[in-house]
Amino acid sequence: MFELIPAIDLLDGRCVRLSQGRYDAATVYDTDPGRVAARFAAHPMRRLHVVDLDGAKQGRPCNGDAVRAIVAEMKDVPIELGGGIRTLDAVEEWLSLGVERAILGTVALRDPALVKEAARRFPGRIGVGIDARDGMVAVEGWLETSETEVLTLAREFEDAGVAAIIHTDIARDGMGTGPNLEATSELAKQIGIPVVASGGVGSLDHVRAAASRPEIAGLIVGRALYDGSVDLAAALTAAERTCS
């Protein structure tokens, strides 16, 4: 079933959004991520997406207190967390603290064997984040662009037990011009892993367009929820109606 997934991005313990992955273009929306999580939890959502931006940049988990506060507020709503998770110990630690799914990004390119081992140890609880810049995989908090194509990396995890792939078009992220549904759809058609679109949502029409594509498993919405261009309740309803 299609999932409409709100996002909380953490930077220095605050709830922020970046534009096109630029750390110098961060907008602070709230200094209390737990408070934001509580507002989201009031809606019948199926999942919350959390990104540790400091962790993605530094290569190790950061913002632990903020993540714990979010977990406490979300209660029974599953949380997926990405950013700086690059060891099996880090995966295990976050999962033991109440995170339902760990999203592995940079390490998926650097050490795919680790991702496969994590998926084996924690069935259904490992996702892969593939962030794209002009069709090529970007890593290290989007600060580096590799020479590996998105599809090539995604195929590395076929039959590995990965729960989902989150596909983000960096050029669209935070811009409100619409997610790159064409690229996400093409990726989803080429692999057997559920693919979630991310980056660029700016209206309910964007939500409806994503939900109307059966090959796309979900859509992550961030900035639009904070600047008021998309209402979460309306977005959840739009996604359900489009799928029905």
Buried (B, 14 or more C-beta within 10 A) or exposed (E): EBBBBBBBBBBEBBBBBBBBBEBEEBBEBBEEBBEBBBEBBEBEBBBBBBBBBBBBBBBBBBBBEBBBBBBEBBEEBBBBBBBBBBBBEBBBBBBEEBBBBBBBBBBBBBBBEBBBBBBEBBEEBBBBBBBBBEEBBBBBBBEEBBEBEBBEBBBBBEEBBBBBBBBBBBBBBBBBBBBBBEBBBBBBEBBEBBBBBBBBBBBBEBBBBBBEBEBBBBBBBBBBBBBEBBBBEEBBBBBBEBEE
